[in-house]
Amino acid sequence: MGETKKGFVGFTIFVSLAAIGLVVGAFVTEHWISAFAQKTNNTLTKNATVETDGTLKFTGNITFGLFAGTRFVNYGVGARRQTIEVVCDGSSGYCLLYNTTRANYNKRTKLQTAIDEYNNASAILTDTSVKEELYEFGLFPYGLWVATIVLSSLGMAWGLVSIGFSIFNIVGKPIETITGPMGLYLWNGLALLFSALGMVMYLVLYFRYYKYNVLPLEDRLAHFSTEDNANLDYSFYLLVGATGLYLINLLLLMFSGVRLKCGFTREADKVIDNGIILY
């Protein structure tokens, strides 16, 4: 591999490290979703006033990530900070944003209660054309949530593999297709694919559920709503950035002149020739 190609391949190492850092940042930060809650009934809306701390009565702000978050909700007596935890049950297939500052429910009990409320509400409907939505009870699918985590993690894992093989291509002499240029395209391509799939899974979760509600049922019964007031926040865009960086890696490999080739390299031919001569 020529020096120019080695330079491009070496640069992909730093790009992959940056991409992995972005995914880690997305996982540990709690700003995948940012939502604004407000009362929907007219009487309380007309009486909403600005508090001394700058917050508006009968409103709230909610931010959360893949595992936890924070909410400030003003029920008319000042904004109260509350911690959110994502609670899931794989056997039932549902997740819930649990308010950990409320001690009246165990989180597993709260999740099961929400599931039971959803199932009971769906069972008593007489109009078969009407369907109760999960988000109305503060629930969302476990499958989409775990798929986002697993796919994004796999994207990060393939990014690490691409770094290892990039270093090997710079300092070593790969003799097989999978360890040479073909492997560089493959590992970066897999990192791009899985990161993009993780991003898509979360977009489905957002547009199908979070966009309409991120509040528990008790808040909705108190006439609070976040419908059309929930947006994707910077933690999600860190994952988008990581996906873009993996795409840049593939473009760098293309511009470097590293070609997709199958079979053994010249180094392999030399090894075979030397073996025949020794024989």
ABEGO torsion letter per residue (X at the ends): XBAAAAAAAAAAAAAAAAAAAAAAAAAABAAABBBBBBBABAAAAAABBBBAAGBBBGBBBBBBBAABBBBBBBAGAEBBBBBBBBBBBAAAGBBBBBBAABAABBAAAAAAAAAAAAAAAAAABABAABBBBAAAAGBBBAAAAAAAAAAAAAAAAAAAAAAAAAAAAAABBBABAAABAAAAAAAAAAAAAAAAAAAAAAAAAAAAAAAABABBAAAAAAGBBABGABBBBAAAAAAAAAAAAAAAAAAAAAAAGBBBBBEBBAAAAAAAAAAAAAX
